[in-house]
C-alpha cells in the first residue's frame, strides 16, 4: 500500500451521542461549521458515520433502524460537503467492537471471557453506564452488519479515509471462537492459546477489511485504532496507510506514552499523526478546556518527533462547534502552520536504538514496560537522539543499541547482535537482557558475562509491566569505580536486587557491588529500611567486554519508579565511553528536550528545542500551566560544514562557530518551542 502524506492540522471530532437526547444536529450550520474550522487553520477532520452507542449519522437505506432516532439532518453528508467546499479533508469514523445497540440486539455476537461472562474485557455490566461490551470479530457480526455498513459508506459518501475504532485483540471464548480454534487444532481452554488466536483473528480482520475496502475505493486512507501503536503492528503495517497515535496525556496515557510510541512507530515506514485532545482530562469531558500551554507542548512535540498533529474534540449533540475550543486550537494551529515548511518530510537523526521489551512481554495503555519508560526518561533528559526498535529492525544505522532490563536473546538475535558488534557497533544491556528466554544463561559471546548463581533477583516488583515500589527487604550497593564522573567514590543504593554474575576472562569490571550486612527479615533487621553497606565487595555491577557494557541491576525499571540521579549518571557515563561525541550537547537544564531532524530535499537539519514542564498539580494527572523561559542556551551539534544557522520560522540568523566537526551557537531566549535550521554547505 502506498505511503500517505498526511496533512498537518487535524481534528478528531467524536460524536458518541445518546438516543435520550433530542435535536441531534438541529443547530448544524454548514457555513459556520466549515468557517470555524478554517479560521482555526484545521485542514482535516474525522467525522462520524456510526458511534459507540450504535447510531448512524447519515441517511442509511441499508440500516434505517440504526439512524439516530432524533437526527435532524443528514449530518455526515452535510459535514463532508461543507468541509470539501473549503478544501478540508474528512476521514470517516465508524465503530467496530463497541456498539451498544448491536450488543443489546445481538448478545450472541458478544465476546465472552473464560467464565462465559459478557463483561469480559473493558467491561460494562447490564446495570452500569457505558457501551463497553465487546463484539467478537469471529461472530457473524462482521459479515452480517459491519461489512455491509462499510460498503454503504464508501459507495454513497465522498470518502477521504476510514477510521475503524476500536480494533483490539480479545481472547474470546464464545462459541464462534471455540469452533474456529477447534478446527485449527487449538486448545481453547488454554489462556495463552486464546490470546494468540485473538491476535491472529485481529490480523486476519485487518487484512480482510483492507481488501474489502479496496474493492470500492483504491485511494482512501485506512486506519485501525486500538489506543496504542506497538510491535504487534509491524506484521500488518501494510493494512494501514498511516498510523494515528492516540495519546491523551491527561488521560490514561500520560506524558511519556507519545514520545515512547512515536519513536517506534516512525521506524515502520508510515506517515504518523499524533493525537491529543482539547479536554482537560480525556474523551467525553464536555465543556472542559486544556491549558493552551499544554496544547502547545503536545502539538509542537509531535512536530519535533516527526508526526503531524491531531486534536480530539467532541461535537455537541445539537451539532454546533464550541467557538472557545476552536479559539484554543486555532491559537496553536496557526503556529503549527508557520512551522510546517521545516517539518515536511523531516527524518529523525538517531544515534541510539533501544530494543523494546514490549515485543516480548506486551503492553497496553497505562501499562508500558517500566524499563522502556525509564530509559526514555534518561535519554530525553540528556538530549540523546534515539529510536525504539524491535528485533526485526535494521540495527546498522545506529552507533549504540540498548537492551533495557528484560530483552531475551535467542540464537538469531544473538547472531544479529554479534554481527552488529563486529561491524563496529556498541551495546549496553542490563539485568536479564542478553539471556535466553528461560533466563538461565547469557549469550556470552555478546556480553562477556556468565551467571554465577541463581540467587535472588526481581524480588522487589514486576519489571514487565505495572507499577511497583522498591521494598526495604533486599538491597545492594554500587561503587562507581570507572563510571564515577560526577559522583563520589562511595556506595550508592541499588533498590532492586540484580543478577549474580562474573566477568569472562577477556572482560573488565567497571564497577563493583557492595553487599549489605544482611537482608531485612524478622530475624535480623536494621533501622527503618534496608540494612546499610557492609563494605564487602559482592561481585561485578558493571562489566565491559569490547564495545559491550552490561549492568547487573535493572537500572531502567528502577529509574522509572524512583529516579535515583546516580543511576542515570552511571548509565550516561557508560554511554559516554561508547559514544564520546554525541550528536547534541547543550548547557541547559534536564527539562530541555532537544531533537534533531533532517530535511534531505532542503539540504538542512532542523533542531527542535522544547521547554515545557509537566507538573503533578492534582493527584491524578500532570498539568502544564506555565512556560518558563530559558536564556542564553549554548547548543553544540556534530555536523558537516554549514553555511548558516537560522531561527525559524522567524528567519533570524544566529552567530555560530564551527570547529572540530561541531557547530556551536547560543540561543538568546527560548520560550516554549524554538526551531533552529542548519543550512548545509
C-alpha positions as CSV (number, residue, x, y, z in Angstrom):
1,X,0.0,0.0,0.0
2,X,1.4,3.4,-1.0
3,X,2.5,5.8,1.7
4,X,0.0,8.5,2.6
5,X,1.3,12.1,3.0
6,X,-0.9,13.3,5.9
7,X,-2.0,16.9,6.4
8,X,-0.6,18.6,9.5
9,X,-3.7,20.1,11.3
10,X,-6.4,17.6,12.0
11,X,-9.4,17.4,14.4
12,X,-10.8,14.1,15.6
13,X,-14.5,15.0,16.2
14,X,-16.0,12.4,18.5
15,X,-19.8,12.1,18.4
16,X,-20.9,9.3,20.7
17,X,-24.5,10.5,21.3
18,X,-27.3,9.0,23.3
19,X,-30.7,8.3,22.0
20,X,-32.1,10.0,25.1
21,X,-31.1,13.4,23.6
22,X,-33.4,15.3,21.1
23,X,-32.5,17.5,18.3
24,X,-29.3,15.8,17.1
25,X,-27.6,18.2,14.6
26,X,-30.6,20.6,14.7
27,X,-28.3,23.6,15.1
28,X,-25.8,22.5,12.5
29,X,-24.9,25.3,10.1
30,X,-22.6,24.1,7.3
31,X,-21.1,27.5,6.6
32,X,-20.5,28.3,10.3
33,X,-19.0,24.8,10.8
34,X,-16.5,25.0,8.0
35,X,-15.7,28.6,8.6
36,X,-14.9,27.9,12.3
37,X,-12.5,25.1,11.2
38,X,-10.9,27.2,8.6
39,X,-10.4,30.1,11.0
40,X,-8.7,27.7,13.4
41,X,-6.5,26.6,10.4
42,X,-7.8,23.0,10.5
43,X,-7.3,21.2,7.2
44,X,-8.5,17.7,8.1
45,X,-11.3,16.5,10.4
46,X,-12.6,13.0,11.2
47,X,-16.4,12.9,11.3
48,X,-18.7,10.1,12.4
49,X,-20.7,7.6,10.4
50,X,-21.5,5.4,13.4
51,X,-20.7,5.8,17.1
52,X,-20.2,3.5,20.1
53,X,-23.9,3.9,21.0
54,X,-24.5,2.2,17.7
55,X,-26.3,5.1,16.0
56,X,-25.7,6.2,12.4
57,X,-25.4,9.9,11.4
58,X,-26.2,9.8,7.7
59,X,-29.3,8.8,5.7
60,X,-28.9,5.0,5.5
61,X,-31.3,2.9,3.4
62,X,-29.5,-0.2,4.5
63,X,-29.9,0.2,8.3
64,X,-32.7,2.8,8.8
65,X,-33.4,1.4,12.3
66,X,-29.9,2.4,13.3
67,X,-30.2,6.0,12.1
68,X,-30.1,8.1,15.3
69,X,-33.8,8.4,16.3
70,X,-33.5,12.2,16.7
71,X,-31.2,13.0,13.9
72,X,-32.5,16.3,12.4
73,X,-30.4,16.3,9.2
74,X,-28.2,14.1,7.0
75,X,-25.4,15.2,9.3
76,X,-22.3,13.4,8.0
77,X,-23.0,14.3,4.4
78,X,-23.5,17.9,5.3
79,X,-20.3,18.0,7.2
80,X,-18.3,16.5,4.3
81,X,-19.9,18.8,1.7
82,X,-19.2,21.9,3.9
83,X,-15.6,20.9,4.5
84,X,-14.8,19.9,0.9
85,X,-16.0,23.3,-0.2
86,X,-13.1,24.7,1.8
87,X,-10.5,22.0,0.9
88,X,-10.8,20.4,4.3
89,X,-10.2,16.7,4.3
90,X,-12.8,14.4,6.0
91,X,-11.9,10.9,7.1
92,X,-14.9,8.9,8.3
93,X,-15.2,7.2,11.6
94,X,-17.1,4.0,12.3
95,X,-17.2,1.9,15.4
96,X,-16.1,-1.7,15.3
97,X,-16.0,-3.6,18.6
98,X,-18.2,-1.3,20.7
99,X,-21.8,-0.8,19.6
100,X,-24.4,-0.5,22.4
101,X,-27.3,-1.0,20.0
102,X,-25.9,-4.2,18.5
103,X,-24.8,-5.6,21.8
104,X,-28.4,-5.3,23.0
105,X,-30.0,-6.7,19.8
106,X,-27.4,-9.4,19.2
107,X,-26.0,-10.7,22.6
108,X,-24.9,-13.9,20.7
109,X,-22.3,-11.7,18.9
110,X,-20.6,-10.5,22.2
111,X,-17.1,-11.6,23.2
112,X,-17.0,-13.8,26.3
113,X,-14.3,-14.4,28.9
114,X,-13.3,-17.8,30.1
115,X,-16.2,-17.8,32.6
116,X,-18.7,-17.1,29.9
117,X,-19.4,-13.5,31.0
118,X,-20.0,-10.8,28.5
119,X,-18.5,-8.0,30.7
120,X,-15.2,-9.6,30.0
121,X,-12.6,-7.2,28.8
122,X,-13.3,-3.4,29.0
123,X,-16.4,-4.5,31.0
124,X,-19.8,-2.8,31.2
125,X,-22.3,-4.8,33.3
126,X,-26.0,-4.7,32.4
127,X,-26.8,-2.1,35.1
128,X,-23.7,0.1,34.5
129,X,-23.5,3.3,32.5
130,X,-21.4,2.7,29.3
131,X,-21.1,1.0,26.0
132,X,-18.0,-1.1,26.7
133,X,-19.2,-4.5,25.7
134,X,-17.1,-6.1,23.1
135,X,-18.3,-7.6,19.8
136,X,-16.5,-10.7,18.6
137,X,-14.8,-10.4,15.2
138,X,-15.3,-14.2,14.7
139,X,-19.1,-13.9,15.1
140,X,-21.5,-13.2,12.1
141,X,-21.3,-9.5,13.1
142,X,-18.6,-8.8,10.6
143,X,-20.3,-10.3,7.6
144,X,-23.9,-9.5,8.5
145,X,-23.5,-5.9,9.7
146,X,-20.1,-4.4,9.6
147,X,-19.0,-5.1,6.0
148,X,-22.4,-4.1,4.5
149,X,-22.3,-0.9,6.6
150,X,-18.8,0.0,5.4
151,X,-19.8,-0.8,1.8
152,X,-22.7,1.6,2.1
153,X,-20.3,4.3,3.4
154,X,-17.8,4.0,0.5
155,X,-20.5,3.7,-2.2
156,X,-22.8,6.5,-1.1
157,X,-20.5,9.1,0.5
158,X,-17.3,11.0,-0.6
159,X,-14.7,9.1,1.4
160,X,-11.3,10.6,2.1
161,X,-10.4,8.0,4.6
162,X,-11.8,5.4,7.1
163,X,-11.1,5.3,10.8
164,X,-12.0,2.0,12.4
165,X,-12.3,2.0,16.3
166,X,-11.7,0.1,18.5
167,X,-9.9,-2.8,16.9
168,X,-8.1,-4.8,19.6
169,X,-7.2,-8.5,20.3
170,X,-9.8,-10.1,22.5
171,X,-9.0,-13.6,24.0
172,X,-12.6,-14.6,23.5
173,X,-14.3,-17.9,24.5
174,X,-17.6,-17.5,22.6
175,X,-18.9,-20.4,20.6
176,X,-17.7,-19.0,17.3
177,X,-14.1,-18.6,18.6
178,X,-14.2,-22.1,20.2
179,X,-15.3,-23.6,16.9
180,X,-12.6,-21.9,14.9
181,X,-10.0,-22.8,17.4
182,X,-11.1,-26.5,17.4
183,X,-11.0,-26.5,13.6
184,X,-7.4,-25.2,13.8
185,X,-6.5,-27.8,16.3
186,X,-6.0,-25.3,19.1
187,X,-6.9,-25.9,22.8
188,X,-9.5,-23.2,23.6
189,X,-9.2,-24.0,27.3
190,X,-5.6,-22.7,27.2
191,X,-5.5,-19.0,28.0
192,X,-2.2,-18.5,26.1
193,X,-3.7,-20.2,23.0
194,X,-6.8,-18.0,23.2
195,X,-4.5,-14.9,23.4
196,X,-2.5,-16.0,20.3
197,X,-5.7,-16.8,18.4
198,X,-7.1,-13.4,19.3
199,X,-4.1,-11.8,17.7
200,X,-4.4,-14.0,14.6
201,X,-8.1,-13.0,14.4
202,X,-7.2,-9.3,14.6
203,X,-4.6,-9.6,11.9
204,X,-7.0,-11.6,9.6
205,X,-9.7,-9.0,10.2
206,X,-7.4,-6.0,9.2
207,X,-6.2,-7.8,6.1
208,X,-9.7,-8.8,5.1
209,X,-11.2,-5.4,5.8
210,X,-8.5,-3.6,3.9
211,X,-9.0,-5.9,0.8
212,X,-12.8,-5.3,1.1
213,X,-12.5,-1.5,1.2
214,X,-10.1,-1.6,-1.8
215,X,-12.8,-3.2,-3.9
216,X,-14.7,0.1,-3.8
217,X,-12.1,2.7,-3.1
218,X,-8.4,2.5,-4.0
219,X,-7.3,5.9,-2.7
220,X,-8.8,6.5,0.8
221,X,-6.7,6.3,3.9
222,X,-7.3,3.4,6.3
223,X,-6.5,3.2,10.0
224,X,-7.4,0.7,12.7
225,X,-7.3,2.2,16.2
226,X,-6.6,0.4,19.4
227,X,-5.2,3.3,21.5
228,X,-1.6,2.2,21.1
229,X,0.9,1.5,18.3
230,X,3.5,-1.1,19.1
231,X,5.5,-4.1,18.0
232,X,2.3,-6.1,17.1
233,X,1.7,-3.7,14.2
234,X,4.8,-4.5,12.2
235,X,3.4,-7.7,10.7
236,X,0.2,-5.9,9.5
237,X,1.6,-2.5,8.7
238,X,0.6,-3.0,5.0
239,X,-3.1,-2.9,6.0
240,X,-2.7,0.7,7.2
241,X,-2.0,3.8,5.0
242,X,-0.6,5.6,8.1
243,X,-0.6,5.5,11.9
244,X,-2.6,7.7,14.3
245,X,-1.1,7.7,17.8
246,X,-3.9,8.2,20.2
247,X,-2.2,9.6,23.3
248,X,-4.1,12.0,25.6
249,X,-1.5,12.8,28.3
250,X,-4.2,13.9,30.8
251,X,-6.0,10.6,30.2
252,X,-4.6,7.1,30.9
253,X,-1.7,7.6,28.5
254,X,0.4,10.1,30.5
255,X,3.1,12.4,29.1
256,X,5.6,9.6,28.4
257,X,3.4,7.5,26.1
258,X,3.5,9.6,23.0
259,X,7.3,10.1,22.6
260,X,7.9,6.4,23.5
261,X,5.3,5.2,20.9
262,X,6.3,7.7,18.2
263,X,10.0,6.7,18.4
264,X,8.9,3.2,17.5
265,X,6.1,3.9,15.0
266,X,8.3,6.2,12.9
267,X,10.6,3.3,12.1
268,X,7.9,1.4,10.3
269,X,7.8,3.4,7.1
270,X,4.4,5.1,7.6
271,X,3.5,8.7,8.0
272,X,2.3,9.3,11.6
273,X,-0.3,11.5,13.2
274,X,-0.1,12.3,16.9
275,X,-3.4,12.6,18.6
276,X,-4.1,14.5,21.8
277,X,-7.3,16.1,23.0
278,X,-8.7,19.6,23.8
279,X,-10.2,18.1,27.0
280,X,-8.8,18.8,30.5
281,X,-9.0,15.1,31.2
282,X,-10.0,12.7,28.4
283,X,-12.6,11.8,25.8
284,X,-16.1,13.0,26.6
285,X,-15.0,15.6,29.2
286,X,-17.6,18.1,27.9
287,X,-17.1,21.8,28.5
288,X,-13.5,21.4,29.6
289,X,-10.5,23.1,28.1
290,X,-6.9,22.1,28.0
291,X,-4.4,24.8,29.1
292,X,-3.1,26.5,25.9
293,X,0.5,25.9,27.2
294,X,-0.2,22.1,27.4
295,X,-1.7,22.1,23.9
296,X,1.3,24.0,22.5
297,X,3.7,21.5,24.0
298,X,1.8,18.4,22.9
299,X,1.5,19.7,19.3
300,X,5.0,21.1,19.0
301,X,6.4,17.8,20.4
302,X,4.6,16.0,17.7
303,X,6.4,18.1,15.1
304,X,9.7,17.6,16.9
305,X,9.3,13.8,16.7
306,X,8.3,13.8,13.1
307,X,4.5,13.5,13.4
308,X,1.6,15.6,12.1
309,X,-1.0,16.9,14.6
310,X,-4.5,15.9,15.6
311,X,-6.5,17.3,18.4
312,X,-9.6,15.4,19.7
313,X,-12.9,17.2,20.3
314,X,-16.5,16.1,20.8
315,X,-19.3,17.8,18.9
316,X,-22.2,18.9,20.9
317,X,-25.4,16.9,20.2
318,X,-27.0,20.0,18.6
319,X,-24.3,19.9,16.0
320,X,-22.6,23.2,16.9
321,X,-18.9,23.6,17.4
322,X,-17.8,25.3,20.6
323,X,-16.1,28.6,19.5
324,X,-13.9,28.7,22.6
325,X,-12.5,25.3,21.7
326,X,-11.5,26.5,18.2
327,X,-10.0,29.7,19.6
328,X,-7.8,27.5,21.7
329,X,-6.9,25.1,18.9
330,X,-6.5,27.9,16.4
331,X,-4.0,29.7,18.5
332,X,-1.8,26.6,18.4
333,X,-2.6,25.5,14.8
334,X,-1.7,28.9,13.4
335,X,1.8,28.4,14.9
336,X,1.9,24.9,13.5
337,X,1.1,26.2,10.1
338,X,4.0,28.6,10.2
339,X,6.4,25.8,11.3
340,X,5.3,23.2,8.7
341,X,7.9,24.0,6.0
342,X,10.6,23.0,8.4
343,X,8.7,19.8,9.4
344,X,7.6,18.4,6.0
345,X,9.4,15.2,5.1
346,X,11.7,15.5,8.0
347,X,13.5,12.4,9.2
348,X,14.9,11.8,12.7
349,X,18.7,11.7,13.1
350,X,19.1,9.0,15.7
351,X,22.4,7.6,17.1
352,X,20.9,5.1,19.6
353,X,18.5,2.3,19.1
354,X,16.6,0.9,22.1
355,X,15.0,-2.6,21.8
356,X,11.6,-2.6,23.4
357,X,10.5,-5.2,26.0
358,X,7.0,-4.7,24.5
359,X,7.9,-7.2,21.8
360,X,8.4,-9.9,24.3
361,X,6.1,-9.0,27.2
362,X,3.3,-6.9,25.6
363,X,2.0,-3.5,26.7
364,X,-1.2,-1.6,26.8
365,X,-2.4,1.9,27.6
366,X,-1.2,2.8,31.1
367,X,0.9,-0.4,31.3
368,X,4.0,0.2,29.1
369,X,7.2,-1.7,30.2
370,X,8.8,0.2,33.1
371,X,12.3,-0.4,31.7
372,X,11.3,1.3,28.4
373,X,9.9,4.2,30.2
374,X,12.9,4.5,32.4
375,X,15.4,4.6,29.6
376,X,13.2,7.1,27.6
377,X,13.3,9.4,30.7
378,X,17.1,9.1,30.9
379,X,17.8,9.7,27.2
380,X,15.3,12.5,26.8
381,X,16.8,14.4,29.8
382,X,20.3,14.0,28.3
383,X,19.4,15.2,24.7
384,X,20.5,11.9,23.2
385,X,18.9,11.1,19.8
386,X,17.2,7.7,19.8
387,X,14.7,5.4,18.2
388,X,12.8,2.5,19.8
389,X,13.2,-0.8,17.9
390,X,12.3,-4.4,17.8
391,X,14.3,-7.5,16.9
392,X,13.3,-7.2,13.2
393,X,14.7,-3.6,13.0
394,X,17.8,-2.7,11.0
395,X,20.5,-2.0,13.5
396,X,23.1,-0.8,11.1
397,X,22.1,2.9,11.2
398,X,22.7,3.2,15.0
399,X,26.0,3.7,16.8
400,X,24.7,2.1,20.0
401,X,22.0,-0.5,20.8
402,X,20.5,-0.7,24.3
403,X,18.7,-3.7,25.7
404,X,16.9,-2.5,28.8
405,X,16.4,-4.9,31.7
406,X,14.4,-7.7,30.1
407,X,15.2,-8.4,26.4
408,X,15.6,-12.2,25.9
409,X,18.1,-13.0,23.2
410,X,17.6,-16.2,21.2
411,X,20.1,-17.6,18.7
412,X,19.0,-15.4,15.7
413,X,19.1,-12.2,17.8
414,X,22.4,-13.2,19.3
415,X,23.9,-13.7,15.9
416,X,22.4,-10.3,14.7
417,X,23.9,-8.5,17.7
418,X,27.3,-10.2,17.3
419,X,27.4,-9.2,13.6
420,X,26.4,-5.7,14.6
421,X,29.3,-5.5,17.1
422,X,31.7,-7.0,14.6
423,X,30.8,-4.2,12.2
424,X,31.9,-1.6,14.8
425,X,28.6,-1.1,16.7
426,X,28.3,-0.8,20.5
427,X,25.9,-2.3,23.0
428,X,24.6,-1.7,26.5
429,X,22.4,-4.3,28.3
430,X,21.1,-4.6,31.8
431,X,19.7,-7.2,34.2
432,X,18.2,-10.2,32.3
433,X,18.7,-8.7,28.9
434,X,21.0,-10.9,26.8
435,X,19.8,-14.1,28.5
436,X,17.8,-16.8,26.8
437,X,14.0,-17.0,27.1
438,X,14.2,-19.0,30.3
439,X,16.7,-16.5,31.8
440,X,19.0,-19.4,32.7
441,X,22.2,-18.3,30.8
442,X,23.7,-15.4,28.9
443,X,24.7,-15.1,25.3
444,X,28.3,-14.9,26.5
445,X,29.8,-14.1,23.1
446,X,27.8,-10.9,23.1
447,X,28.1,-9.5,26.7
448,X,31.1,-11.3,28.2
449,X,29.4,-12.3,31.5
450,X,28.1,-15.6,32.8
451,X,25.6,-16.4,35.5
452,X,27.4,-17.2,38.8
453,X,24.4,-18.3,40.8
454,X,20.6,-18.2,40.5
455,X,20.4,-16.1,43.7
456,X,17.5,-13.7,44.4
457,X,16.6,-11.3,41.7
458,X,13.5,-9.3,40.7
459,X,12.3,-9.6,44.3
460,X,11.1,-6.0,44.5
461,X,8.3,-5.9,42.0
462,X,7.1,-6.7,38.5
463,X,9.6,-5.4,35.9
464,X,7.4,-6.4,33.0
465,X,4.5,-4.0,33.4
466,X,2.6,-2.1,36.0
467,X,3.8,-0.1,39.0
468,X,5.9,-1.2,41.9
469,X,7.9,0.4,44.6
470,X,11.3,-0.9,45.9
471,X,10.9,-2.9,49.1
472,X,13.2,-2.5,52.0
473,X,13.8,-6.2,52.4
474,X,16.5,-6.6,49.7
475,X,19.1,-4.1,48.6
476,X,22.7,-3.8,47.5
477,X,25.1,-1.0,46.7
478,X,27.4,0.1,44.0
479,X,30.8,1.7,44.0
480,X,31.0,3.9,40.8
481,X,34.6,2.8,40.0
482,X,35.4,3.8,36.4
483,X,31.9,5.2,35.9
484,X,32.4,7.8,38.7
485,X,32.3,11.1,36.7
486,X,30.1,13.5,38.7
487,X,29.8,11.0,41.6
488,X,31.7,10.5,44.8
489,X,33.6,7.2,45.2
490,X,31.2,5.9,47.8
491,X,28.4,3.4,48.0
492,X,25.1,4.2,46.2
493,X,21.9,2.3,46.8
494,X,20.6,-0.1,44.2
495,X,17.0,-0.7,45.3
496,X,16.2,-3.7,43.3
497,X,18.4,-6.8,43.6
498,X,20.4,-7.6,40.4
499,X,22.0,-10.6,38.8
500,X,24.8,-12.5,40.4
501,X,27.3,-12.6,37.5
502,X,31.0,-12.9,36.9
503,X,33.0,-11.5,34.1
504,X,34.6,-13.6,31.4
505,X,38.4,-13.5,31.4
506,X,38.6,-11.1,28.5
507,X,36.1,-8.7,30.0
508,X,36.8,-5.9,32.6
509,X,34.8,-4.9,35.6
510,X,34.0,-1.1,35.6
511,X,32.1,-1.0,38.9
512,X,31.5,-3.5,41.7
513,X,28.6,-4.2,44.0
514,X,28.9,-3.9,47.8
515,X,26.8,-6.2,49.9
516,X,24.6,-5.1,52.9
517,X,25.2,-6.8,56.2
518,X,22.1,-8.9,55.7
519,X,18.7,-8.9,54.1
520,X,15.9,-7.5,56.2
521,X,13.8,-10.2,57.9
522,X,12.0,-10.7,61.2
523,X,15.1,-12.4,62.4
524,X,17.5,-9.6,61.7
525,X,16.8,-6.0,60.6
526,X,18.3,-2.6,61.0
527,X,16.5,0.8,61.2
528,X,13.5,1.7,59.0
529,X,14.6,0.3,55.6
530,X,17.4,-1.6,54.0
531,X,20.4,-2.7,56.0
532,X,23.5,-0.5,55.3
533,X,26.6,-1.4,53.4
534,X,29.0,-4.0,54.9
535,X,31.9,-2.7,52.9
536,X,32.4,-6.1,51.3
537,X,32.6,-6.4,47.5
538,X,29.7,-8.5,46.3
539,X,30.7,-9.1,42.7
540,X,30.5,-7.1,39.4
541,X,27.9,-4.5,39.0
542,X,29.1,-3.2,35.5
543,X,31.2,-5.2,33.1
544,X,32.7,-4.1,29.8
545,X,33.5,-6.6,27.0
546,X,34.9,-4.9,23.9
547,X,32.2,-2.5,22.8
548,X,29.5,-4.0,25.1
549,X,28.7,-2.9,28.6
550,X,26.5,-4.8,31.0
551,X,24.7,-3.6,34.1
552,X,23.8,-6.4,36.5
553,X,20.8,-4.4,38.0
554,X,17.5,-3.4,36.4
555,X,18.6,0.3,36.4
556,X,16.0,1.4,33.9
557,X,12.9,-0.1,35.7
558,X,14.3,1.3,38.9
559,X,14.8,4.8,37.5
560,X,11.3,4.8,36.1
561,X,10.0,4.2,39.7
562,X,12.1,6.3,42.0
563,X,14.6,8.1,39.7
564,X,17.9,7.9,41.6
565,X,20.0,10.5,39.9
566,X,23.2,8.4,40.5
567,X,21.8,5.6,38.4
568,X,21.1,8.0,35.5
569,X,24.7,9.3,35.9
570,X,26.2,5.8,35.9
571,X,24.3,5.0,32.7
572,X,25.3,8.2,31.0
573,X,28.9,7.7,32.0
574,X,28.9,4.3,30.4
575,X,27.2,5.7,27.3
576,X,29.9,8.3,27.1
577,X,32.6,5.6,27.0
578,X,30.9,4.2,23.9
579,X,29.7,7.5,22.4
580,X,32.1,10.2,23.4
581,X,31.0,12.6,20.7
582,X,27.2,12.6,20.7
583,X,25.2,14.5,18.1
584,X,23.9,17.1,20.6
585,X,25.3,18.8,23.6
586,X,23.8,21.8,25.5
587,X,24.2,23.6,28.8
588,X,20.5,23.9,29.6
589,X,18.6,22.1,32.3
590,X,17.5,18.4,32.0
591,X,13.9,19.7,31.4
592,X,15.1,20.9,28.0
593,X,14.2,18.5,25.3
594,X,16.2,18.5,22.0
595,X,15.6,16.6,18.8
596,X,17.4,16.8,15.5
597,X,15.7,16.1,12.2
598,X,17.0,16.1,8.6
599,X,15.3,17.5,5.5
600,X,17.3,15.9,2.7
601,X,15.4,17.7,0.0
602,X,16.1,21.0,1.5
603,X,19.7,20.2,2.4
604,X,19.2,21.2,6.0
605,X,18.9,20.0,9.6
606,X,16.2,21.2,11.9
607,X,16.8,21.3,15.7
608,X,13.7,21.4,17.9
609,X,14.1,22.9,21.4
610,X,11.2,22.3,23.8
611,X,10.9,23.6,27.3
612,X,7.6,22.8,29.0
613,X,7.4,21.1,32.4
614,X,4.5,18.8,33.2
615,X,3.8,19.1,36.9
616,X,1.7,16.9,39.3
617,X,-0.7,19.6,40.4
618,X,-3.5,17.2,41.1
619,X,-3.4,13.7,42.5
620,X,-4.4,12.0,39.2
621,X,-2.7,13.8,36.4
622,X,0.2,16.1,35.2
623,X,-0.6,19.7,34.2
624,X,1.3,22.2,32.1
625,X,0.3,25.7,33.0
626,X,3.4,27.9,33.0
627,X,6.1,28.3,30.3
628,X,9.4,29.1,31.9
629,X,11.8,30.9,29.5
630,X,15.5,29.9,29.2
631,X,18.2,32.4,28.4
632,X,21.5,32.1,26.6
633,X,21.3,28.4,25.9
634,X,24.5,27.1,24.3
635,X,23.9,24.3,21.7
636,X,26.7,22.2,20.1
637,X,25.9,19.9,17.2
638,X,28.2,17.4,15.5
639,X,27.6,18.3,11.8
640,X,29.2,18.7,8.4
641,X,30.1,22.1,7.1
642,X,27.3,24.6,7.2
643,X,26.6,28.0,5.7
644,X,24.0,29.4,8.1
645,X,22.2,28.9,11.4
646,X,18.7,30.4,11.5
647,X,15.9,30.7,13.9
648,X,12.8,29.6,12.0
649,X,10.2,30.4,11.1
650,X,11.4,33.9,12.1
651,X,14.3,33.6,9.5
652,X,16.6,35.3,12.0
653,X,20.3,34.4,11.7
654,X,22.3,33.3,14.7
655,X,26.1,33.7,15.1
656,X,27.9,30.4,15.2
657,X,31.3,28.8,15.4
658,X,32.4,25.7,13.5
659,X,35.3,23.8,15.0
660,X,36.5,20.2,15.3
661,X,33.5,18.8,13.4
662,X,30.9,20.6,15.6
663,X,28.8,23.7,15.2
664,X,28.2,25.8,18.4
665,X,25.7,28.7,18.8
666,X,23.9,30.5,21.6
667,X,20.1,30.9,21.6
668,X,19.5,34.2,23.4
669,X,16.0,33.2,24.6
670,X,13.8,30.1,24.4
671,X,10.1,30.5,25.2
672,X,8.4,27.1,24.9
673,X,9.4,25.9,21.4
674,X,12.1,27.1,19.0
675,X,13.3,25.5,15.8
676,X,16.8,26.1,14.5
677,X,17.7,25.4,10.9
678,X,21.3,24.4,10.0
679,X,21.7,25.2,6.3
680,X,24.3,22.7,5.0
681,X,27.0,23.7,2.5
